[in-house]
Amino acid sequence: MKIQDLFFILIFLFVFWRRSPRLATIIGLLCLLLAIPLFKFWIFFTAERLTWYAAAFFAYAIVLLIINELKS
């Protein structure tokens, strides 16, 4: 496990605690924005991880939106 994985877990736990689909989406977009220059400079391992992290944040945001829709 690398340091970036630990940061991801900490940030994901914070977003999980807040239960905010908007925050999860914003952080997912930030992960993608950070991945773009890494792909350009051929740092594929970290860039690929950032895209997986973004997918996790987007999936969590979708789950939260579905739960909110079912409650109302």
Secondary structure by P-SEA (a helix, b strand, c coil): ccaaaaaaaaaaaaaaaaccaaaaaaaaaaaaaaaaaaaaacccaaaaaaaaaaaaaaaaaaaaaaaaaaac
